Amino acid sequence: MSFTRAHYHGGVVISSIKLRDMSAVNLPRATGSGYDYLFLVGSRLAEMCESLEYACLILPVSRMTLISTVNMLLNLSDAVPLSLKKKLASGKCDEKQIVADAKGFLMERTHFTEAQAHRFIQKKSMDTGKRMAETAMIILNS
């Protein structure tokens, strides 16, 4: 884990929820900030996802679901495309509906509760300096 602190400055950590020498929920404390976590959880432990602050995919998971979820997590720190910024600035979008749609997407894809999805969007917005609607649009367009 010290290797990650010394050599990397962010990314997505994908892990089974159960590790040989520790529970994967302790990874965030071990690796430090700058990482998103995606836990792969067997169906018997699916209820555990509701207590986590991180994204979970219930196994078995398709390759496309895994790839698109990782892309979504990676893209959240990217700049908001100009076309999305213009759409928001024009006032033609209902920002609350965009955030609600993104929460629904996260709830379906990553098995977040509504509160977890809201907190995820809120935290990513604060971490990246974006408005919640901008972060929500990135989530929906990934």
C-alpha positions in Angstrom: 0.0 0.0 0.0 2.9 2.4 0.6 3.7 1.9 -3.1 0.4 3.5 -4.1 1.0 6.5 -1.8 4.5 7.1 -3.3 3.9 6.5 -7.0 0.3 7.1 -8.0 -1.9 10.2 -7.8 -5.4 8.7 -8.2 -7.4 6.3 -10.3 -9.9 3.5 -9.7 -9.1 0.6 -7.4 -11.2 -2.5 -8.3 -11.3 -5.2 -5.7 -13.2 -8.1 -4.3 -14.9 -7.1 -1.1 -13.1 -10.0 0.7 -9.3 -10.0 0.7 -7.1 -12.7 2.2 -5.5 -10.5 4.9 -8.1 -7.8 5.4 -11.5 -6.5 4.5 -11.5 -4.5 1.3 -13.5 -1.7 3.0 -10.2 -0.8 4.8 -8.5 -0.1 1.4 -9.4 3.6 1.4 -7.6 4.2 4.6 -4.6 2.1 3.5 -4.1 3.8 0.0 -5.0 7.4 0.9 -7.0 9.9 -1.0 -7.3 10.4 -4.8 -8.7 7.0 -5.5 -12.2 5.8 -6.3 -13.1 2.3 -5.3 -15.2 -0.2 -7.1 -16.0 -3.3 -5.1 -17.0 -6.6 -6.7 -19.5 -8.3 -4.4 -21.0 -11.8 -4.6 -24.8 -12.0 -4.5 -24.7 -13.4 -1.0 -23.1 -10.2 0.3 -25.1 -7.8 -1.8 -26.9 -6.2 1.2 -23.4 -5.1 2.4 -23.3 -2.6 -0.4 -25.9 -0.4 1.3 -23.4 0.3 4.2 -20.5 1.3 2.0 -19.6 4.7 0.6 -18.2 3.2 -2.5 -19.5 1.8 -5.8 -20.3 -1.9 -5.9 -21.1 -4.2 -8.7 -22.9 -7.5 -7.9 -21.3 -10.6 -9.4 -21.6 -11.9 -12.0 -21.1 -8.7 -13.9 -20.8 -8.3 -17.7 -17.6 -7.0 -19.2 -19.4 -4.0 -20.7 -20.9 -3.0 -17.3 -17.5 -3.2 -15.6 -15.9 -1.2 -18.4 -18.6 1.5 -18.4 -18.6 1.8 -14.6 -14.8 2.3 -14.5 -15.0 4.8 -17.4 -17.7 6.7 -15.5 -15.5 6.8 -12.3 -12.4 7.9 -14.3 -14.3 10.6 -16.3 -15.7 12.3 -13.2 -12.5 14.3 -12.8 -12.3 15.3 -16.4 -13.4 18.8 -17.6 -17.0 19.2 -18.4 -17.5 19.2 -22.2 -18.3 22.6 -23.6 -21.6 21.3 -25.1 -22.7 20.2 -21.6 -21.7 23.6 -20.1 -23.7 25.4 -22.7 -26.7 23.3 -22.2 -26.6 24.0 -18.4 -25.9 27.7 -18.9 -28.8 28.1 -21.3 -31.2 27.2 -18.5 -33.0 24.7 -20.8 -32.2 21.9 -18.4 -33.8 21.1 -15.2 -30.8 20.7 -12.9 -32.7 18.9 -10.2 -34.0 16.4 -12.7 -30.5 15.8 -14.1 -29.2 15.1 -10.6 -32.2 12.8 -9.9 -31.6 10.9 -13.1 -27.9 10.5 -12.2 -28.8 9.3 -8.8 -31.2 6.7 -10.3 -28.5 5.6 -12.7 -26.0 5.2 -9.9 -28.6 3.3 -7.8 -29.2 0.9 -10.6 -25.6 0.4 -11.7 -23.6 0.5 -8.5 -26.3 -0.5 -6.0 -26.1 2.7 -4.0 -29.0 3.8 -1.9 -30.5 7.1 -2.8 -28.6 8.8 0.0 -25.3 7.2 -1.1 -25.9 8.2 -4.7 -26.6 11.8 -3.6 -23.5 11.9 -1.4 -21.4 10.4 -4.2 -22.4 13.1 -6.6 -22.0 15.8 -4.0 -18.5 14.6 -3.0 -17.3 14.3 -6.6 -18.6 17.8 -7.2 -16.7 19.2 -4.3 -13.6 17.2 -5.1 -13.5 18.5 -8.7 -15.0 22.0 -8.2 -18.0 21.3 -10.4 -21.6 22.0 -9.8 -23.7 18.9 -9.0 -25.6 19.2 -12.3 -22.3 19.1 -14.2 -21.1 16.0 -12.3 -24.5 14.4 -12.9 -24.3 15.1 -16.6 -20.9 13.5 -16.8 -22.3 10.4 -15.0 -25.3 10.2 -17.4 -23.1 10.7 -20.5 -20.5 8.0 -19.6 
